[in-house]
Structures are given as C-alpha cells and as structure tokens.
C-alpha cells in the first residue's frame, strides 16, 4: 500500500515524483524510487506517470495553452534538475514520451537552455532506433519543432552544440 501512494496525484495529476522534480529534490526522487523499487509494476508507472490528461506516446487533443500529459522527467528537464533526470533515467523513465503538445523532455531541456539536463538525456539515448524507440532528437512537437529547432529558436548555443554533436539534424524530423 505504501508503495502505491507514490502514484497518488493532485487534481492536475502531479504525483510526488512530479513535485520532487519541480522542486529539484534529487534526494526525494531517490527516496520515492527506492520506495517502489522492489515492484516493477509500481516503479515504471510511477516514473512514466503522465499528468491528468495524456496517453503515453501519443497525446490526446487538448485546447492550446493547457499543458498536460507531462512526466516527472519532463518536469525535471523544465525545472533544470539534471540529478533528478539521472535518477529517473536510471529507474527506467522513457525519454521518448510526449506531452499533449508533442514535446519530450529533450524539448523542455532545450527550451530552458539546460546543457546539463540535455547531456544526461543524450547519454540515455539507445544505440539503435526503431518504431518502438524513435530517435528522441528527431521527435517533432505539435508545431513541427524538433529539440534542435527549439534550441535554435531560443538561441541556446550550448544545447545546439550538444545536439549537433549527438547527431541532430534539421532535416531529420519524426512528426507527432
């Protein structure tokens, strides 16, 4: 029962893991992961839990401006918490899940210009990509923007260099 409490959420769908990432508390992320580490049926849903509305890999239609379907990993990237990202990735967080606007944690890291967060995400990328595990550098959001385009638009030069070094290309985009 205590392990399943980590999945309890607020009205907006934020779990304790979401809040730990928002507040950049890597120690709390570790404690919450350790709490349910003995049961993969609890751990993986906890680290990949999406807020209120969202259905895993493909987002449902949500009115513009409403941000839902975000995972703890996305919140850690948005709030520039690389230590939280590392803990979540180590626990099995899916780096390719998209929110209701088609964004991944890579988009959030690039938007905020967090090279540290982006570096952890890039290091977590698999060696090979397929339909089940698409290249996260090529995933476009609902506006058609890949993480590289987001970094270019925000003039996040460190992120641009890191993405290019990891193989990101402007002509390689996977639509939503």
Secondary structure as a PSIPRED ss2 file (coil, helix, strand):
# PSIPRED VFORMAT (PSIPRED V4.0)

   1 X C   1.000  0.000  0.000
   2 X C   1.000  0.000  0.000
   3 X H   0.000  1.000  0.000
   4 X H   0.000  1.000  0.000
   5 X H   0.000  1.000  0.000
   6 X H   0.000  1.000  0.000
   7 X H   0.000  1.000  0.000
   8 X C   1.000  0.000  0.000
   9 X E   0.000  0.000  1.000
  10 X C   1.000  0.000  0.000
  11 X C   1.000  0.000  0.000
  12 X C   1.000  0.000  0.000
  13 X C   1.000  0.000  0.000
  14 X C   1.000  0.000  0.000
  15 X E   0.000  0.000  1.000
  16 X H   0.000  1.000  0.000
  17 X H   0.000  1.000  0.000
  18 X H   0.000  1.000  0.000
  19 X H   0.000  1.000  0.000
  20 X H   0.000  1.000  0.000
  21 X H   0.000  1.000  0.000
  22 X H   0.000  1.000  0.000
  23 X C   1.000  0.000  0.000
  24 X C   1.000  0.000  0.000
  25 X C   1.000  0.000  0.000
  26 X H   0.000  1.000  0.000
  27 X H   0.000  1.000  0.000
  28 X H   0.000  1.000  0.000
  29 X H   0.000  1.000  0.000
  30 X H   0.000  1.000  0.000
  31 X H   0.000  1.000  0.000
  32 X H   0.000  1.000  0.000
  33 X H   0.000  1.000  0.000
  34 X H   0.000  1.000  0.000
  35 X H   0.000  1.000  0.000
  36 X H   0.000  1.000  0.000
  37 X C   1.000  0.000  0.000
  38 X C   1.000  0.000  0.000
  39 X C   1.000  0.000  0.000
  40 X H   0.000  1.000  0.000
  41 X H   0.000  1.000  0.000
  42 X H   0.000  1.000  0.000
  43 X H   0.000  1.000  0.000
  44 X H   0.000  1.000  0.000
  45 X H   0.000  1.000  0.000
  46 X H   0.000  1.000  0.000
  47 X H   0.000  1.000  0.000
  48 X C   1.000  0.000  0.000
  49 X C   1.000  0.000  0.000
  50 X C   1.000  0.000  0.000
  51 X C   1.000  0.000  0.000
  52 X C   1.000  0.000  0.000
  53 X C   1.000  0.000  0.000
  54 X C   1.000  0.000  0.000
  55 X E   0.000  0.000  1.000
  56 X C   1.000  0.000  0.000
  57 X C   1.000  0.000  0.000
  58 X E   0.000  0.000  1.000
  59 X C   1.000  0.000  0.000
  60 X C   1.000  0.000  0.000
  61 X C   1.000  0.000  0.000
  62 X C   1.000  0.000  0.000
  63 X C   1.000  0.000  0.000
  64 X C   1.000  0.000  0.000
  65 X C   1.000  0.000  0.000
  66 X C   1.000  0.000  0.000
  67 X C   1.000  0.000  0.000
  68 X C   1.000  0.000  0.000
  69 X C   1.000  0.000  0.000
  70 X C   1.000  0.000  0.000
  71 X C   1.000  0.000  0.000
  72 X H   0.000  1.000  0.000
  73 X H   0.000  1.000  0.000
  74 X H   0.000  1.000  0.000
  75 X H   0.000  1.000  0.000
  76 X H   0.000  1.000  0.000
  77 X H   0.000  1.000  0.000
  78 X H   0.000  1.000  0.000
  79 X C   1.000  0.000  0.000
  80 X C   1.000  0.000  0.000
  81 X C   1.000  0.000  0.000
  82 X H   0.000  1.000  0.000
  83 X H   0.000  1.000  0.000
  84 X H   0.000  1.000  0.000
  85 X H   0.000  1.000  0.000
  86 X H   0.000  1.000  0.000
  87 X H   0.000  1.000  0.000
  88 X H   0.000  1.000  0.000
  89 X H   0.000  1.000  0.000
  90 X H   0.000  1.000  0.000
  91 X C   1.000  0.000  0.000
  92 X C   1.000  0.000  0.000
  93 X C   1.000  0.000  0.000
  94 X C   1.000  0.000  0.000
  95 X C   1.000  0.000  0.000
  96 X C   1.000  0.000  0.000
  97 X C   1.000  0.000  0.000
  98 X C   1.000  0.000  0.000
  99 X C   1.000  0.000  0.000
 100 X C   1.000  0.000  0.000
 101 X C   1.000  0.000  0.000
 102 X C   1.000  0.000  0.000
 103 X C   1.000  0.000  0.000
 104 X C   1.000  0.000  0.000
 105 X H   0.000  1.000  0.000
 106 X H   0.000  1.000  0.000
 107 X H   0.000  1.000  0.000
 108 X H   0.000  1.000  0.000
 109 X H   0.000  1.000  0.000
 110 X H   0.000  1.000  0.000
 111 X H   0.000  1.000  0.000
 112 X H   0.000  1.000  0.000
 113 X C   1.000  0.000  0.000
 114 X C   1.000  0.000  0.000
 115 X H   0.000  1.000  0.000
 116 X H   0.000  1.000  0.000
 117 X H   0.000  1.000  0.000
 118 X H   0.000  1.000  0.000
 119 X H   0.000  1.000  0.000
 120 X H   0.000  1.000  0.000
 121 X H   0.000  1.000  0.000
 122 X H   0.000  1.000  0.000
 123 X H   0.000  1.000  0.000
 124 X C   1.000  0.000  0.000
 125 X C   1.000  0.000  0.000
 126 X C   1.000  0.000  0.000
 127 X C   1.000  0.000  0.000
 128 X C   1.000  0.000  0.000
 129 X C   1.000  0.000  0.000
 130 X C   1.000  0.000  0.000
 131 X C   1.000  0.000  0.000
 132 X C   1.000  0.000  0.000
 133 X C   1.000  0.000  0.000
 134 X C   1.000  0.000  0.000
 135 X C   1.000  0.000  0.000
 136 X C   1.000  0.000  0.000
 137 X C   1.000  0.000  0.000
 138 X C   1.000  0.000  0.000
 139 X E   0.000  0.000  1.000
 140 X C   1.000  0.000  0.000
 141 X C   1.000  0.000  0.000
 142 X C   1.000  0.000  0.000
 143 X C   1.000  0.000  0.000
 144 X C   1.000  0.000  0.000
 145 X C   1.000  0.000  0.000
 146 X C   1.000  0.000  0.000
 147 X H   0.000  1.000  0.000
 148 X H   0.000  1.000  0.000
 149 X H   0.000  1.000  0.000
 150 X H   0.000  1.000  0.000
 151 X H   0.000  1.000  0.000
 152 X H   0.000  1.000  0.000
 153 X H   0.000  1.000  0.000
 154 X C   1.000  0.000  0.000
 155 X C   1.000  0.000  0.000
 156 X C   1.000  0.000  0.000
 157 X H   0.000  1.000  0.000
 158 X H   0.000  1.000  0.000
 159 X H   0.000  1.000  0.000
 160 X H   0.000  1.000  0.000
 161 X H   0.000  1.000  0.000
 162 X H   0.000  1.000  0.000
 163 X H   0.000  1.000  0.000
 164 X H   0.000  1.000  0.000
 165 X H   0.000  1.000  0.000
 166 X C   1.000  0.000  0.000
 167 X C   1.000  0.000  0.000
 168 X C   1.000  0.000  0.000
 169 X C   1.000  0.000  0.000
 170 X C   1.000  0.000  0.000
 171 X C   1.000  0.000  0.000
 172 X C   1.000  0.000  0.000
 173 X C   1.000  0.000  0.000
 174 X E   0.000  0.000  1.000
 175 X C   1.000  0.000  0.000
 176 X C   1.000  0.000  0.000
